[in-house]
Amino acid sequence: MTKPVNCIIVDDEALAREVLENHLDKIESIHVIASCKNALEAF
């Protein structure tokens, strides 16, 4: 098994972040470590 890729979701729409996170959670090789509403929050 390969090491999962860490991922940060950045989008200004809460629904878009939620949908992306739900889809990415189904992929074993991707690990969502944060979900942010803007670049400053992601930084």
mmCIF entry with sequence, helices, sheets and N, C-alpha, C, O atoms, coordinates in Angstrom:
data_MODEL
# 
_entry.id   MODEL 
# 
_entity.id                         1 
_entity.type                       polymer 
_entity.pdbx_number_of_molecules   1 
# 
_entity_poly.entity_id                      1 
_entity_poly.type                           'polypeptide(L)' 
_entity_poly.nstd_linkage                   no 
_entity_poly.nstd_monomer                   no 
_entity_poly.pdbx_seq_one_letter_code       MTKPVNCIIVDDEALAREVLENHLDKIESIHVIASCKNALEAF 
_entity_poly.pdbx_seq_one_letter_code_can   MTKPVNCIIVDDEALAREVLENHLDKIESIHVIASCKNALEAF 
_entity_poly.pdbx_strand_id                 A 
# 
loop_
_entity_poly_seq.entity_id 
_entity_poly_seq.num 
_entity_poly_seq.mon_id 
_entity_poly_seq.hetero 
1 1  MET n 
1 2  THR n 
1 3  LYS n 
1 4  PRO n 
1 5  VAL n 
1 6  ASN n 
1 7  CYS n 
1 8  ILE n 
1 9  ILE n 
1 10 VAL n 
1 11 ASP n 
1 12 ASP n 
1 13 GLU n 
1 14 ALA n 
1 15 LEU n 
1 16 ALA n 
1 17 ARG n 
1 18 GLU n 
1 19 VAL n 
1 20 LEU n 
1 21 GLU n 
1 22 ASN n 
1 23 HIS n 
1 24 LEU n 
1 25 ASP n 
1 26 LYS n 
1 27 ILE n 
1 28 GLU n 
1 29 SER n 
1 30 ILE n 
1 31 HIS n 
1 32 VAL n 
1 33 ILE n 
1 34 ALA n 
1 35 SER n 
1 36 CYS n 
1 37 LYS n 
1 38 ASN n 
1 39 ALA n 
1 40 LEU n 
1 41 GLU n 
1 42 ALA n 
1 43 PHE n 
# 
_struct_asym.id          A 
_struct_asym.entity_id   1 
# 
loop_
_struct_conf.conf_type_id 
_struct_conf.id 
_struct_conf.pdbx_PDB_helix_id 
_struct_conf.beg_label_comp_id 
_struct_conf.beg_label_asym_id 
_struct_conf.beg_label_seq_id 
_struct_conf.pdbx_beg_PDB_ins_code 
_struct_conf.end_label_comp_id 
_struct_conf.end_label_asym_id 
_struct_conf.end_label_seq_id 
_struct_conf.pdbx_end_PDB_ins_code 
_struct_conf.beg_auth_comp_id 
_struct_conf.beg_auth_asym_id 
_struct_conf.beg_auth_seq_id 
_struct_conf.end_auth_comp_id 
_struct_conf.end_auth_asym_id 
_struct_conf.end_auth_seq_id 
_struct_conf.pdbx_PDB_helix_class 
_struct_conf.details 
_struct_conf.pdbx_PDB_helix_length 
HELX_P HELX_P1 AA1 ALA A 14 ? LEU A 24 ? ALA A 14 LEU A 24 1 ? 11 
HELX_P HELX_P2 AA2 ALA A 39 ? ALA A 42 ? ALA A 39 ALA A 42 1 ? 4  
# 
_struct_conf_type.id          HELX_P 
_struct_conf_type.criteria    ? 
_struct_conf_type.reference   ? 
# 
_struct_sheet.id               AA1 
_struct_sheet.type             ? 
_struct_sheet.number_strands   2 
_struct_sheet.details          ? 
# 
_struct_sheet_order.sheet_id     AA1 
_struct_sheet_order.range_id_1   1 
_struct_sheet_order.range_id_2   2 
_struct_sheet_order.offset       ? 
_struct_sheet_order.sense        parallel 
# 
loop_
_struct_sheet_range.sheet_id 
_struct_sheet_range.id 
_struct_sheet_range.beg_label_comp_id 
_struct_sheet_range.beg_label_asym_id 
_struct_sheet_range.beg_label_seq_id 
_struct_sheet_range.pdbx_beg_PDB_ins_code 
_struct_sheet_range.end_label_comp_id 
_struct_sheet_range.end_label_asym_id 
_struct_sheet_range.end_label_seq_id 
_struct_sheet_range.pdbx_end_PDB_ins_code 
_struct_sheet_range.beg_auth_comp_id 
_struct_sheet_range.beg_auth_asym_id 
_struct_sheet_range.beg_auth_seq_id 
_struct_sheet_range.end_auth_comp_id 
_struct_sheet_range.end_auth_asym_id 
_struct_sheet_range.end_auth_seq_id 
AA1 1 VAL A 5  ? VAL A 10 ? VAL A 5  VAL A 10 
AA1 2 ILE A 30 ? CYS A 36 ? ILE A 30 CYS A 36 
# 
loop_
_atom_site.group_PDB 
_atom_site.id 
_atom_site.type_symbol 
_atom_site.label_atom_id 
_atom_site.label_alt_id 
_atom_site.label_comp_id 
_atom_site.label_asym_id 
_atom_site.label_entity_id 
_atom_site.label_seq_id 
_atom_site.pdbx_PDB_ins_code 
_atom_site.Cartn_x 
_atom_site.Cartn_y 
_atom_site.Cartn_z 
_atom_site.occupancy 
_atom_site.B_iso_or_equiv 
_atom_site.pdbx_formal_charge 
_atom_site.auth_seq_id 
_atom_site.auth_comp_id 
_atom_site.auth_asym_id 
_atom_site.auth_atom_id 
_atom_site.pdbx_PDB_model_num 
ATOM 1   N N  . MET A 1 1  ? 0.850   -1.190 0.000  1.00 0.00 ? 1  MET A N  1 
ATOM 2   C CA . MET A 1 1  ? 0.000   0.000  0.000  1.00 0.00 ? 1  MET A CA 1 
ATOM 3   C C  . MET A 1 1  ? 0.893   1.250  0.000  1.00 0.00 ? 1  MET A C  1 
ATOM 4   O O  . MET A 1 1  ? 1.894   1.308  0.714  1.00 0.00 ? 1  MET A O  1 
ATOM 5   N N  . THR A 1 2  ? 0.522   2.225  -0.794 1.00 0.00 ? 2  THR A N  1 
ATOM 6   C CA . THR A 1 2  ? 1.297   3.460  -0.865 1.00 0.00 ? 2  THR A CA 1 
ATOM 7   C C  . THR A 1 2  ? 0.862   4.422  0.229  1.00 0.00 ? 2  THR A C  1 
ATOM 8   O O  . THR A 1 2  ? -0.242  4.335  0.767  1.00 0.00 ? 2  THR A O  1 
ATOM 9   N N  . LYS A 1 3  ? 1.751   5.323  0.530  1.00 0.00 ? 3  LYS A N  1 
ATOM 10  C CA . LYS A 1 3  ? 1.468   6.345  1.534  1.00 0.00 ? 3  LYS A CA 1 
ATOM 11  C C  . LYS A 1 3  ? 0.417   7.314  0.973  1.00 0.00 ? 3  LYS A C  1 
ATOM 12  O O  . LYS A 1 3  ? 0.537   7.737  -0.177 1.00 0.00 ? 3  LYS A O  1 
ATOM 13  N N  . PRO A 1 4  ? -0.611  7.676  1.759  1.00 0.00 ? 4  PRO A N  1 
ATOM 14  C CA . PRO A 1 4  ? -1.644  8.581  1.249  1.00 0.00 ? 4  PRO A CA 1 
ATOM 15  C C  . PRO A 1 4  ? -1.104  9.992  0.990  1.00 0.00 ? 4  PRO A C  1 
ATOM 16  O O  . PRO A 1 4  ? -0.171  10.448 1.651  1.00 0.00 ? 4  PRO A O  1 
ATOM 17  N N  . VAL A 1 5  ? -1.706  10.659 0.028  1.00 0.00 ? 5  VAL A N  1 
ATOM 18  C CA . VAL A 1 5  ? -1.370  12.038 -0.297 1.00 0.00 ? 5  VAL A CA 1 
ATOM 19  C C  . VAL A 1 5  ? -2.207  12.940 0.597  1.00 0.00 ? 5  VAL A C  1 
ATOM 20  O O  . VAL A 1 5  ? -3.429  12.801 0.653  1.00 0.00 ? 5  VAL A O  1 
ATOM 21  N N  . ASN A 1 6  ? -1.553  13.868 1.299  1.00 0.00 ? 6  ASN A N  1 
ATOM 22  C CA . ASN A 1 6  ? -2.280  14.833 2.114  1.00 0.00 ? 6  ASN A CA 1 
ATOM 23  C C  . ASN A 1 6  ? -2.836  15.925 1.217  1.00 0.00 ? 6  ASN A C  1 
ATOM 24  O O  . ASN A 1 6  ? -2.177  16.368 0.276  1.00 0.00 ? 6  ASN A O  1 
ATOM 25  N N  . CYS A 1 7  ? -4.048  16.353 1.515  1.00 0.00 ? 7  CYS A N  1 
ATOM 26  C CA . CYS A 1 7  ? -4.765  17.286 0.655  1.00 0.00 ? 7  CYS A CA 1 
ATOM 27  C C  . CYS A 1 7  ? -5.431  18.362 1.510  1.00 0.00 ? 7  CYS A C  1 
ATOM 28  O O  . CYS A 1 7  ? -5.950  18.081 2.590  1.00 0.00 ? 7  CYS A O  1 
ATOM 29  N N  . ILE A 1 8  ? -5.409  19.596 1.009  1.00 0.00 ? 8  ILE A N  1 
ATOM 30  C CA . ILE A 1 8  ? -6.143  20.701 1.630  1.00 0.00 ? 8  ILE A CA 1 
ATOM 31  C C  . ILE A 1 8  ? -7.167  21.205 0.619  1.00 0.00 ? 8  ILE A C  1 
ATOM 32  O O  . ILE A 1 8  ? -6.824  21.510 -0.523 1.00 0.00 ? 8  ILE A O  1 
ATOM 33  N N  . ILE A 1 9  ? -8.406  21.289 1.040  1.00 0.00 ? 9  ILE A N  1 
ATOM 34  C CA . ILE A 1 9  ? -9.473  21.824 0.186  1.00 0.00 ? 9  ILE A CA 1 
ATOM 35  C C  . ILE A 1 9  ? -9.607  23.312 0.488  1.00 0.00 ? 9  ILE A C  1 
ATOM 36  O O  . ILE A 1 9  ? -9.726  23.712 1.646  1.00 0.00 ? 9  ILE A O  1 
ATOM 37  N N  . VAL A 1 10 ? -9.587  24.132 -0.575 1.00 0.00 ? 10 VAL A N  1 
ATOM 38  C CA . VAL A 1 10 ? -9.761  25.578 -0.417 1.00 0.00 ? 10 VAL A CA 1 
ATOM 39  C C  . VAL A 1 10 ? -10.828 26.027 -1.398 1.00 0.00 ? 10 VAL A C  1 
ATOM 40  O O  . VAL A 1 10 ? -10.649 25.936 -2.612 1.00 0.00 ? 10 VAL A O  1 
ATOM 41  N N  . ASP A 1 11 ? -11.947 26.515 -0.860 1.00 0.00 ? 11 ASP A N  1 
ATOM 42  C CA . ASP A 1 11 ? -13.048 27.007 -1.689 1.00 0.00 ? 11 ASP A CA 1 
ATOM 43  C C  . ASP A 1 11 ? -13.902 27.935 -0.841 1.00 0.00 ? 11 ASP A C  1 
ATOM 44  O O  . ASP A 1 11 ? -14.080 27.705 0.355  1.00 0.00 ? 11 ASP A O  1 
ATOM 45  N N  . ASP A 1 12 ? -14.426 28.978 -1.458 1.00 0.00 ? 12 ASP A N  1 
ATOM 46  C CA . ASP A 1 12 ? -15.219 29.943 -0.699 1.00 0.00 ? 12 ASP A CA 1 
ATOM 47  C C  . ASP A 1 12 ? -16.658 29.480 -0.468 1.00 0.00 ? 12 ASP A C  1 
ATOM 48  O O  . ASP A 1 12 ? -17.391 30.111 0.294  1.00 0.00 ? 12 ASP A O  1 
ATOM 49  N N  . GLU A 1 13 ? -17.068 28.402 -1.107 1.00 0.00 ? 13 GLU A N  1 
ATOM 50  C CA . GLU A 1 13 ? -18.429 27.901 -0.933 1.00 0.00 ? 13 GLU A CA 1 
ATOM 51  C C  . GLU A 1 13 ? -18.419 26.666 -0.033 1.00 0.00 ? 13 GLU A C  1 
ATOM 52  O O  . GLU A 1 13 ? -17.760 25.671 -0.335 1.00 0.00 ? 13 GLU A O  1 
ATOM 53  N N  . ALA A 1 14 ? -19.146 26.743 1.060  1.00 0.00 ? 14 ALA A N  1 
ATOM 54  C CA . ALA A 1 14 ? -19.181 25.646 2.034  1.00 0.00 ? 14 ALA A CA 1 
ATOM 55  C C  . ALA A 1 14 ? -19.696 24.351 1.412  1.00 0.00 ? 14 ALA A C  1 
ATOM 56  O O  . ALA A 1 14 ? -19.168 23.275 1.693  1.00 0.00 ? 14 ALA A O  1 
ATOM 57  N N  . LEU A 1 15 ? -20.713 24.448 0.579  1.00 0.00 ? 15 LEU A N  1 
ATOM 58  C CA . LEU A 1 15 ? -21.278 23.249 -0.040 1.00 0.00 ? 15 LEU A CA 1 
ATOM 59  C C  . LEU A 1 15 ? -20.249 22.578 -0.956 1.00 0.00 ? 15 LEU A C  1 
ATOM 60  O O  . LEU A 1 15 ? -20.147 21.351 -0.972 1.00 0.00 ? 15 LEU A O  1 
ATOM 61  N N  . ALA A 1 16 ? -19.501 23.355 -1.702 1.00 0.00 ? 16 ALA A N  1 
ATOM 62  C CA . ALA A 1 16 ? -18.465 22.803 -2.585 1.00 0.00 ? 16 ALA A CA 1 
ATOM 63  C C  . ALA A 1 16 ? -17.393 22.085 -1.763 1.00 0.00 ? 16 ALA A C  1 
ATOM 64  O O  . ALA A 1 16 ? -16.942 21.002 -2.136 1.00 0.00 ? 16 ALA A O  1 
ATOM 65  N N  . ARG A 1 17 ? -16.990 22.686 -0.655 1.00 0.00 ? 17 ARG A N  1 
ATOM 66  C CA . ARG A 1 17 ? -15.996 22.039 0.216  1.00 0.00 ? 17 ARG A CA 1 
ATOM 67  C C  . ARG A 1 17 ? -16.527 20.712 0.743  1.00 0.00 ? 17 ARG A C  1 
ATOM 68  O O  . ARG A 1 17 ? -15.806 19.714 0.778  1.00 0.00 ? 17 ARG A O  1 
ATOM 69  N N  . GLU A 1 18 ? -17.775 20.708 1.147  1.00 0.00 ? 18 GLU A N  1 
ATOM 70  C CA . GLU A 1 18 ? -18.384 19.498 1.687  1.00 0.00 ? 18 GLU A CA 1 
ATOM 71  C C  . GLU A 1 18 ? -18.461 18.390 0.635  1.00 0.00 ? 18 GLU A C  1 
ATOM 72  O O  . GLU A 1 18 ? -18.141 17.235 0.918  1.00 0.00 ? 18 GLU A O  1 
ATOM 73  N N  . VAL A 1 19 ? -18.884 18.741 -0.568 1.00 0.00 ? 19 VAL A N  1 
ATOM 74  C CA . VAL A 1 19 ? -18.985 17.753 -1.652 1.00 0.00 ? 19 VAL A CA 1 
ATOM 75  C C  . VAL A 1 19 ? -17.603 17.190 -1.983 1.00 0.00 ? 19 VAL A C  1 
ATOM 76  O O  . VAL A 1 19 ? -17.441 15.977 -2.113 1.00 0.00 ? 19 VAL A O  1 
ATOM 77  N N  . LEU A 1 20 ? -16.610 18.068 -2.120 1.00 0.00 ? 20 LEU A N  1 
ATOM 78  C CA . LEU A 1 20 ? -15.251 17.618 -2.410 1.00 0.00 ? 20 LEU A CA 1 
ATOM 79  C C  . LEU A 1 20 ? -14.729 16.687 -1.325 1.00 0.00 ? 20 LEU A C  1 
ATOM 80  O O  . LEU A 1 20 ? -14.148 15.643 -1.620 1.00 0.00 ? 20 LEU A O  1 
ATOM 81  N N  . GLU A 1 21 ? -14.937 17.062 -0.089 1.00 0.00 ? 21 GLU A N  1 
ATOM 82  C CA . GLU A 1 21 ? -14.451 16.238 1.013  1.00 0.00 ? 21 GLU A CA 1 
ATOM 83  C C  . GLU A 1 21 ? -15.128 14.876 1.021  1.00 0.00 ? 21 GLU A C  1 
ATOM 84  O O  . GLU A 1 21 ? -14.471 13.862 1.255  1.00 0.00 ? 21 GLU A O  1 
ATOM 85  N N  . ASN A 1 22 ? -16.432 14.839 0.770  1.00 0.00 ? 22 ASN A N  1 
ATOM 86  C CA . ASN A 1 22 ? -17.152 13.562 0.735  1.00 0.00 ? 22 ASN A CA 1 
ATOM 87  C C  . ASN A 1 22 ? -16.618 12.657 -0.368 1.00 0.00 ? 22 ASN A C  1 
ATOM 88  O O  . ASN A 1 22 ? -16.462 11.453 -0.162 1.00 0.00 ? 22 ASN A O  1 
ATOM 89  N N  . HIS A 1 23 ? -16.337 13.227 -1.538 1.00 0.00 ? 23 HIS A N  1 
ATOM 90  C CA . HIS A 1 23 ? -15.807 12.425 -2.644 1.00 0.00 ? 23 HIS A CA 1 
ATOM 91  C C  . HIS A 1 23 ? -14.377 11.970 -2.360 1.00 0.00 ? 23 HIS A C  1 
ATOM 92  O O  . HIS A 1 23 ? -14.031 10.815 -2.609 1.00 0.00 ? 23 HIS A O  1 
ATOM 93  N N  . LEU A 1 24 ? -13.558 12.863 -1.846 1.00 0.00 ? 24 LEU A N  1 
ATOM 94  C CA . LEU A 1 24 ? -12.159 12.514 -1.585 1.00 0.00 ? 24 LEU A CA 1 
ATOM 95  C C  . LEU A 1 24 ? -12.018 11.502 -0.456 1.00 0.00 ? 24 LEU A C  1 
ATOM 96  O O  . LEU A 1 24 ? -11.067 10.721 -0.447 1.00 0.00 ? 24 LEU A O  1 
ATOM 97  N N  . ASP A 1 25 ? -12.944 11.502 0.490  1.00 0.00 ? 25 ASP A N  1 
ATOM 98  C CA . ASP A 1 25 ? -12.906 10.527 1.587  1.00 0.00 ? 25 ASP A CA 1 
ATOM 99  C C  . ASP A 1 25 ? -13.074 9.095  1.090  1.00 0.00 ? 25 ASP A C  1 
ATOM 100 O O  . ASP A 1 25 ? -12.698 8.151  1.785  1.00 0.00 ? 25 ASP A O  1 
ATOM 101 N N  . LYS A 1 26 ? -13.626 8.928  -0.089 1.00 0.00 ? 26 LYS A N  1 
ATOM 102 C CA . LYS A 1 26 ? -13.834 7.595  -0.656 1.00 0.00 ? 26 LYS A CA 1 
ATOM 103 C C  . LYS A 1 26 ? -12.589 7.054  -1.347 1.00 0.00 ? 26 LYS A C  1 
ATOM 104 O O  . LYS A 1 26 ? -12.556 5.887  -1.736 1.00 0.00 ? 26 LYS A O  1 
ATOM 105 N N  . ILE A 1 27 ? -11.564 7.890  -1.503 1.00 0.00 ? 27 ILE A N  1 
ATOM 106 C CA . ILE A 1 27 ? -10.331 7.486  -2.165 1.00 0.00 ? 27 ILE A CA 1 
ATOM 107 C C  . ILE A 1 27 ? -9.276  7.221  -1.094 1.00 0.00 ? 27 ILE A C  1 
ATOM 108 O O  . ILE A 1 27 ? -8.850  8.137  -0.391 1.00 0.00 ? 27 ILE A O  1 
ATOM 109 N N  . GLU A 1 28 ? -8.862  5.971  -0.978 1.00 0.00 ? 28 GLU A N  1 
ATOM 110 C CA . GLU A 1 28 ? -7.943  5.575  0.089  1.00 0.00 ? 28 GLU A CA 1 
ATOM 111 C C  . GLU A 1 28 ? -6.594  6.283  0.020  1.00 0.00 ? 28 GLU A C  1 
ATOM 112 O O  . GLU A 1 28 ? -5.957  6.499  1.051  1.00 0.00 ? 28 GLU A O  1 
ATOM 113 N N  . SER A 1 29 ? -6.156  6.644  -1.173 1.00 0.00 ? 29 SER A N  1 
ATOM 114 C CA . SER A 1 29 ? -4.818  7.222  -1.334 1.00 0.00 ? 29 SER A CA 1 
ATOM 115 C C  . SER A 1 29 ? -4.787  8.730  -1.080 1.00 0.00 ? 29 SER A C  1 
ATOM 116 O O  . SER A 1 29 ? -3.734  9.352  -1.218 1.00 0.00 ? 29 SER A O  1 
ATOM 117 N N  . ILE A 1 30 ? -5.927  9.328  -0.710 1.00 0.00 ? 30 ILE A N  1 
ATOM 118 C CA . ILE A 1 30 ? -5.988  10.767 -0.427 1.00 0.00 ? 30 ILE A CA 1 
ATOM 119 C C  . ILE A 1 30 ? -6.483  10.985 0.998  1.00 0.00 ? 30 ILE A C  1 
ATOM 120 O O  . ILE A 1 30 ? -7.483  10.398 1.412  1.00 0.00 ? 30 ILE A O  1 
ATOM 121 N N  . HIS A 1 31 ? -5.782  11.826 1.741  1.00 0.00 ? 31 HIS A N  1 
ATOM 122 C CA . HIS A 1 31 ? -6.148  12.150 3.118  1.00 0.00 ? 31 HIS A CA 1 
ATOM 123 C C  . HIS A 1 31 ? -6.378  13.660 3.216  1.00 0.00 ? 31 HIS A C  1 
ATOM 124 O O  . HIS A 1 31 ? -5.434  14.440 3.088  1.00 0.00 ? 31 HIS A O  1 
ATOM 125 N N  . VAL A 1 32 ? -7.613  14.071 3.441  1.00 0.00 ? 32 VAL A N  1 
ATOM 126 C CA . VAL A 1 32 ? -7.950  15.492 3.584  1.00 0.00 ? 32 VAL A CA 1 
ATOM 127 C C  . VAL A 1 32 ? -7.559  15.926 4.990  1.00 0.00 ? 32 VAL A C  1 
ATOM 128 O O  . VAL A 1 32 ? -8.109  15.437 5.977  1.00 0.00 ? 32 VAL A O  1 
ATOM 129 N N  . ILE A 1 33 ? -6.612  16.843 5.072  1.00 0.00 ? 33 ILE A N  1 
ATOM 130 C CA . ILE A 1 33 ? -6.133  17.286 6.379  1.00 0.00 ? 33 ILE A CA 1 
ATOM 131 C C  . ILE A 1 33 ? -6.781  18.593 6.820  1.00 0.00 ? 33 ILE A C  1 
ATOM 132 O O  . ILE A 1 33 ? -6.751  18.937 8.001  1.00 0.00 ? 33 ILE A O  1 
ATOM 133 N N  . ALA A 1 34 ? -7.371  19.326 5.865  1.00 0.00 ? 34 ALA A N  1 
ATOM 134 C CA . ALA A 1 34 ? -8.033  20.591 6.209  1.00 0.00 ? 34 ALA A CA 1 
ATOM 135 C C  . ALA A 1 34 ? -8.989  20.991 5.117  1.00 0.00 ? 34 ALA A C  1 
ATOM 136 O O  . ALA A 1 34 ? -8.836  20.609 3.957  1.00 0.00 ? 34 ALA A O  1 
ATOM 137 N N  . SER A 1 35 ? -9.987  21.774 5.510  1.00 0.00 ? 35 SER A N  1 
ATOM 138 C CA . SER A 1 35 ? -10.949 22.351 4.580  1.00 0.00 ? 35 SER A CA 1 
ATOM 139 C C  . SER A 1 35 ? -11.082 23.829 4.942  1.00 0.00 ? 35 SER A C  1 
ATOM 140 O O  . SER A 1 35 ? -11.548 24.174 6.028  1.00 0.00 ? 35 SER A O  1 
ATOM 141 N N  . CYS A 1 36 ? -10.670 24.692 4.023  1.00 0.00 ? 36 CYS A N  1 
ATOM 142 C CA . CYS A 1 36 ? -10.563 26.126 4.314  1.00 0.00 ? 36 CYS A CA 1 
ATOM 143 C C  . CYS A 1 36 ? -11.429 26.943 3.365  1.00 0.00 ? 36 CYS A C  1 
ATOM 144 O O  . CYS A 1 36 ? -11.665 26.554 2.221  1.00 0.00 ? 36 CYS A O  1 
ATOM 145 N N  . LYS A 1 37 ? -11.902 28.098 3.870  1.00 0.00 ? 37 LYS A N  1 
ATOM 146 C CA . LYS A 1 37 ? -12.771 28.951 3.045  1.00 0.00 ? 37 LYS A CA 1 
ATOM 147 C C  . LYS A 1 37 ? -12.028 29.993 2.221  1.00 0.00 ? 37 LYS A C  1 
ATOM 148 O O  . LYS A 1 37 ? -12.622 30.636 1.356  1.00 0.00 ? 37 LYS A O  1 
ATOM 149 N N  . ASN A 1 38 ? -10.726 30.169 2.482  1.00 0.00 ? 38 ASN A N  1 
ATOM 150 C CA . ASN A 1 38 ? -9.936  31.110 1.677  1.00 0.00 ? 38 ASN A CA 1 
ATOM 151 C C  . ASN A 1 38 ? -8.453  30.798 1.831  1.00 0.00 ? 38 ASN A C  1 
ATOM 152 O O  . ASN A 1 38 ? -8.063  29.965 2.650  1.00 0.00 ? 38 ASN A O  1 
ATOM 153 N N  . ALA A 1 39 ? -7.632  31.476 1.033  1.00 0.00 ? 39 ALA A N  1 
ATOM 154 C CA . ALA A 1 39 ? -6.195  31.197 1.029  1.00 0.00 ? 39 ALA A CA 1 
ATOM 155 C C  . ALA A 1 39 ? -5.537  31.587 2.351  1.00 0.00 ? 39 ALA A C  1 
ATOM 156 O O  . ALA A 1 39 ? -4.609  30.915 2.800  1.00 0.00 ? 39 ALA A O  1 
ATOM 157 N N  . LEU A 1 40 ? -5.998  32.646 2.966  1.00 0.00 ? 40 LEU A N  1 
ATOM 158 C CA . LEU A 1 40 ? -5.411  33.052 4.254  1.00 0.00 ? 40 LEU A CA 1 
ATOM 159 C C  . LEU A 1 40 ? -5.642  31.985 5.311  1.00 0.00 ? 40 LEU A C  1 
ATOM 160 O O  . LEU A 1 40 ? -4.747  31.673 6.097  1.00 0.00 ? 40 LEU A O  1 
ATOM 161 N N  . GLU A 1 41 ? -6.827  31.436 5.325  1.00 0.00 ? 41 GLU A N  1 
ATOM 162 C CA . GLU A 1 41 ? -7.133  30.381 6.289  1.00 0.00 ? 41 GLU A CA 1 
ATOM 163 C C  . GLU A 1 41 ? -6.291  29.127 5.994  1.00 0.00 ? 41 GLU A C  1 
ATOM 164 O O  . GLU A 1 41 ? -5.840  28.446 6.915  1.00 0.00 ? 41 GLU A O  1 
ATOM 165 N N  . ALA A 1 42 ? -6.089  28.838 4.729  1.00 0.00 ? 42 ALA A N  1 
ATOM 166 C CA . ALA A 1 42 ? -5.285  27.673 4.345  1.00 0.00 ? 42 ALA A CA 1 
ATOM 167 C C  . ALA A 1 42 ? -3.828  27.859 4.736  1.00 0.00 ? 42 ALA A C  1 
ATOM 168 O O  . ALA A 1 42 ? -3.152  26.903 5.117  1.00 0.00 ? 42 ALA A O  1 
ATOM 169 N N  . PHE A 1 43 ? -3.347  29.095 4.639  1.00 0.00 ? 43 PHE A N  1 
ATOM 170 C CA . PHE A 1 43 ? -1.958  29.394 4.965  1.00 0.00 ? 43 PHE A CA 1 
ATOM 171 C C  . PHE A 1 43 ? -1.685  29.150 6.420  1.00 0.00 ? 43 PHE A C  1 
ATOM 172 O O  . PHE A 1 43 ? -0.561  29.350 6.879  1.00 0.00 ? 43 PHE A O  1 
# 
